[in-house]
Amino acid sequence: LLGNCFFFVNCLFMSLYVIVSKPALQIYPSLFVTAWSYNVAAILMAAAAWLAAQFDEFMNLICPECSSDSIWVIPSGAYFALFYYIVFVSVLAYAAVTWANQFATGTLVMGYTVLQPVTAATLTVVLLAIQAFPSCSGRRDPSQACLEWPGLGTLLGMCGVFVGLFFVISTEPKAPSKGGGSIVLKGSRDSTHKKLELEHSDTEDEDEDTSLELRLLSKSSGNLEARTLERSRSEARARAS
């Protein structure tokens, strides 16, 4: 339960990071924002680690096998795992998230983070298939590192991840195309939506003004919006000529 609570707090602050970094990414490059966020995080982590080491009860909770003399000691067997976590799971992952946050909505960026357990399960299957690690059910030495094959619950969870990600992607707002866009208006006399397709065409001469053509797609052409847009089209053509 405590681990689930910590995981929830981690997801919450990761979401806040994506939201808070949005305004900064409009001014600074993504690598700059990532670097400064790591500077702040390093200071906070150092303070949190020092504070946690002052209370034996808390250290026994998060590291029961650690003694008071080995709190700041890193086992030699953990060097590779620590290197992998720092470089790939932390630095490159946060740099990629921050870079993607420039071009996509925060919801879409955070939606793809749920692929982490799917990736971990897939990597576990690959490592077991090539026998890089033994299966925990077939190991002979209890102290030997092992991996568990993903079970039915993992497969069902992967299906849920893909379904949820599909709904997140399908509800994302469509980006307007470079050459045109669409405007939807609601008529004042009826509830029918009128769709106006706006097309831009550039002239070959850079000194000439860009010509604008409006094409009205509506079932009823006698409403107020149609007349207003028709007048705007005439004025635009007059200015262009």
C-alpha positions as CSV (number, residue, x, y, z in Angstrom):
1,L,0.0,0.0,0.0
2,L,2.8,2.4,0.9
3,G,4.5,1.7,-2.4
4,N,1.3,2.4,-4.3
5,C,1.0,5.7,-2.5
6,F,4.5,6.7,-3.4
7,F,3.9,5.6,-7.0
8,F,0.7,7.8,-7.1
9,V,2.7,10.8,-5.8
10,N,5.4,10.2,-8.4
11,C,2.8,10.2,-11.2
12,L,1.2,13.3,-9.8
13,F,4.4,15.3,-9.8
14,M,5.4,14.0,-13.2
15,S,2.1,15.4,-14.5
16,L,2.7,18.7,-12.8
17,Y,6.2,18.8,-14.4
18,V,4.6,18.4,-17.9
19,I,2.1,21.2,-17.2
20,V,4.5,23.6,-15.6
21,S,7.2,23.2,-18.2
22,K,4.8,24.1,-21.0
23,P,5.2,27.9,-20.6
24,A,8.9,27.6,-20.3
25,L,9.2,25.6,-23.5
26,Q,7.7,28.5,-25.4
27,I,10.8,30.6,-24.5
28,Y,13.6,28.1,-23.9
29,P,14.8,25.0,-25.7
30,S,13.8,21.6,-24.3
31,L,17.3,20.7,-23.3
32,F,17.7,23.9,-21.4
33,V,14.4,23.3,-19.5
34,T,15.5,19.7,-18.8
35,A,18.9,20.7,-17.5
36,W,17.5,23.3,-15.1
37,S,14.8,20.9,-13.8
38,Y,17.6,18.4,-13.0
39,N,19.6,21.1,-11.2
40,V,16.6,21.9,-9.0
41,A,15.7,18.1,-8.6
42,A,19.3,17.3,-7.5
43,I,19.2,19.9,-4.7
44,L,15.9,18.6,-3.5
45,M,17.0,15.0,-3.7
46,A,20.2,15.7,-1.8
47,A,18.2,17.5,0.9
48,A,15.6,14.7,1.1
49,A,18.3,12.0,1.3
50,W,20.2,13.8,4.1
51,L,16.9,14.4,6.0
52,A,15.8,10.7,5.6
53,A,19.2,9.5,6.9
54,Q,18.7,11.3,10.2
55,F,15.7,9.1,11.2
56,D,16.4,5.4,11.7
57,E,12.7,4.5,11.6
58,F,12.3,6.0,8.1
59,M,15.5,4.3,6.9
60,N,14.3,1.0,8.2
61,L,11.1,1.5,6.2
62,I,12.7,2.3,2.8
63,C,15.8,0.2,3.3
64,P,15.5,-2.5,5.9
65,E,18.8,-4.2,5.0
66,C,20.8,-0.9,5.3
67,S,22.7,-0.3,8.5
68,S,23.7,3.0,9.9
69,D,27.2,2.6,8.6
70,S,26.2,1.6,5.1
71,I,23.5,4.2,4.3
72,W,25.8,6.1,1.9
73,V,27.6,3.0,0.5
74,I,26.6,1.8,-3.0
75,P,27.3,-2.0,-3.6
76,S,29.6,-2.7,-6.5
77,G,26.9,-5.0,-8.0
78,A,24.6,-2.0,-8.3
79,Y,26.9,0.2,-10.4
80,F,25.6,-1.1,-13.8
81,A,21.9,-0.9,-12.7
82,L,22.5,2.6,-11.3
83,F,24.2,3.7,-14.6
84,Y,21.3,2.3,-16.7
85,Y,18.7,4.0,-14.5
86,I,20.5,7.4,-14.5
87,V,21.2,7.6,-18.3
88,F,18.3,5.8,-19.9
89,V,15.4,5.8,-17.4
90,S,16.0,9.3,-16.0
91,V,18.0,11.6,-18.3
92,L,17.0,10.4,-21.7
93,A,13.5,9.6,-20.7
94,Y,12.9,13.1,-19.2
95,A,14.7,14.8,-22.1
96,A,12.4,12.9,-24.6
97,V,9.2,13.8,-22.5
98,T,10.3,17.5,-22.4
99,W,11.0,17.6,-26.1
100,A,7.7,16.0,-27.0
101,N,5.9,18.5,-24.7
102,Q,6.8,21.2,-27.2
103,F,4.7,19.7,-30.0
104,A,1.9,17.7,-28.3
105,T,-0.6,18.3,-25.6
106,G,0.2,17.4,-22.0
107,T,-2.5,14.8,-22.0
108,L,-0.9,13.0,-25.0
109,V,2.6,13.2,-23.6
110,M,1.5,11.7,-20.3
111,G,-0.7,9.1,-22.1
112,Y,2.4,7.5,-23.6
113,T,4.1,7.1,-20.3
114,V,1.8,4.3,-19.5
115,L,3.7,2.2,-22.0
116,Q,6.5,1.8,-19.4
117,P,5.1,-1.4,-17.9
118,V,4.3,-2.7,-21.4
119,T,7.9,-2.1,-22.4
120,A,9.2,-3.7,-19.2
121,A,7.1,-6.8,-19.8
122,T,8.3,-7.1,-23.4
123,L,11.9,-6.7,-22.4
124,T,11.4,-9.4,-19.7
125,V,10.2,-11.8,-22.3
126,V,13.1,-11.0,-24.6
127,L,15.7,-11.5,-21.7
128,L,14.1,-14.8,-20.7
129,A,13.9,-16.0,-24.3
130,I,17.6,-15.4,-25.0
131,Q,18.4,-16.9,-21.5
132,A,20.1,-13.7,-20.3
133,F,18.5,-14.3,-16.9
134,P,17.0,-17.5,-15.5
135,S,13.3,-17.9,-14.7
136,C,12.6,-17.6,-11.0
137,S,10.6,-20.8,-11.2
138,G,13.5,-22.8,-12.5
139,R,16.5,-21.4,-10.7
140,R,18.6,-23.5,-8.5
141,D,20.4,-20.9,-6.5
142,P,18.0,-18.8,-4.4
143,S,20.5,-15.9,-4.3
144,Q,20.7,-15.7,-8.1
145,A,19.0,-12.9,-9.9
146,C,15.9,-14.1,-11.8
147,L,12.9,-12.8,-13.8
148,E,9.3,-13.9,-13.8
149,W,7.4,-14.6,-17.0
150,P,4.5,-12.1,-17.5
151,G,1.2,-13.7,-16.4
152,L,-2.4,-13.4,-17.5
153,G,-2.8,-10.3,-15.3
154,T,0.0,-8.6,-17.2
155,L,-1.5,-9.4,-20.6
156,L,-4.9,-8.1,-19.5
157,G,-3.2,-4.9,-18.2
158,M,-1.4,-4.4,-21.5
159,C,-4.7,-4.7,-23.4
160,G,-6.1,-2.0,-21.0
161,V,-3.2,0.2,-21.7
162,F,-3.6,0.0,-25.4
163,V,-7.4,0.6,-25.2
164,G,-6.9,3.7,-22.9
165,L,-4.1,5.0,-25.2
166,F,-6.4,4.7,-28.2
167,F,-9.1,6.8,-26.6
168,V,-6.6,9.4,-25.6
169,I,-5.3,9.7,-29.1
170,S,-8.7,9.7,-30.7
171,T,-9.9,12.6,-28.5
172,E,-6.9,14.8,-29.2
173,P,-7.7,18.1,-31.0
174,K,-6.9,18.0,-34.7
175,A,-4.1,20.3,-35.7
176,P,-5.1,22.7,-38.5
177,S,-3.5,22.0,-41.9
178,K,-0.9,24.5,-43.2
179,G,-2.9,25.2,-46.4
180,G,-6.3,25.7,-44.8
181,G,-8.7,25.1,-42.0
182,S,-12.3,24.8,-41.1
183,I,-14.7,27.0,-39.2
184,V,-17.9,25.7,-37.6
185,L,-20.7,28.2,-36.9
186,K,-24.0,27.7,-35.3
187,G,-26.9,29.3,-37.2
188,S,-29.0,31.9,-35.3
189,R,-32.3,30.6,-36.7
190,D,-31.8,26.9,-36.5
191,S,-29.5,24.4,-34.8
192,T,-27.8,23.2,-37.9
193,H,-24.0,23.7,-37.9
194,K,-22.6,25.4,-41.0
195,K,-19.1,24.3,-42.0
196,L,-16.9,26.8,-43.8
197,E,-13.8,25.6,-45.5
198,L,-11.1,28.2,-45.7
199,E,-8.5,27.7,-48.4
200,H,-5.3,29.8,-48.7
201,S,-3.5,30.0,-52.0
202,D,-0.2,31.9,-52.3
203,T,0.7,33.9,-55.4
204,E,4.1,33.3,-57.1
205,D,5.0,37.0,-56.7
206,E,6.1,37.7,-53.2
207,D,5.2,41.4,-53.6
208,E,1.5,40.6,-54.2
209,D,-1.0,40.1,-51.5
210,T,-2.1,36.6,-50.7
211,S,-5.4,35.9,-52.4
212,L,-8.2,34.4,-50.2
213,E,-11.0,32.2,-51.4
214,L,-13.9,31.2,-49.3
215,R,-16.1,28.4,-50.2
216,L,-19.4,28.0,-48.3
217,L,-20.8,24.6,-47.7
218,S,-24.2,25.0,-46.2
219,K,-27.6,23.5,-46.7
220,S,-29.4,26.9,-46.4
221,S,-27.6,29.8,-48.1
222,G,-30.0,32.5,-47.0
223,N,-28.9,32.9,-43.4
224,L,-27.1,35.8,-41.9
225,E,-23.7,34.0,-41.6
226,A,-23.7,33.2,-45.3
227,R,-24.4,36.7,-46.3
228,T,-21.8,38.1,-43.9
229,L,-19.1,35.7,-45.3
230,E,-20.1,36.5,-48.8
231,R,-19.6,40.2,-48.2
232,S,-16.2,39.4,-46.5
233,R,-15.2,37.4,-49.6
234,S,-16.0,40.3,-51.9
235,E,-14.0,42.7,-49.7
236,A,-11.1,40.4,-49.7
237,R,-11.1,40.1,-53.4
238,A,-11.3,43.8,-53.8
239,R,-8.3,44.4,-51.6
240,A,-6.4,41.7,-53.4
241,S,-7.0,43.3,-56.8
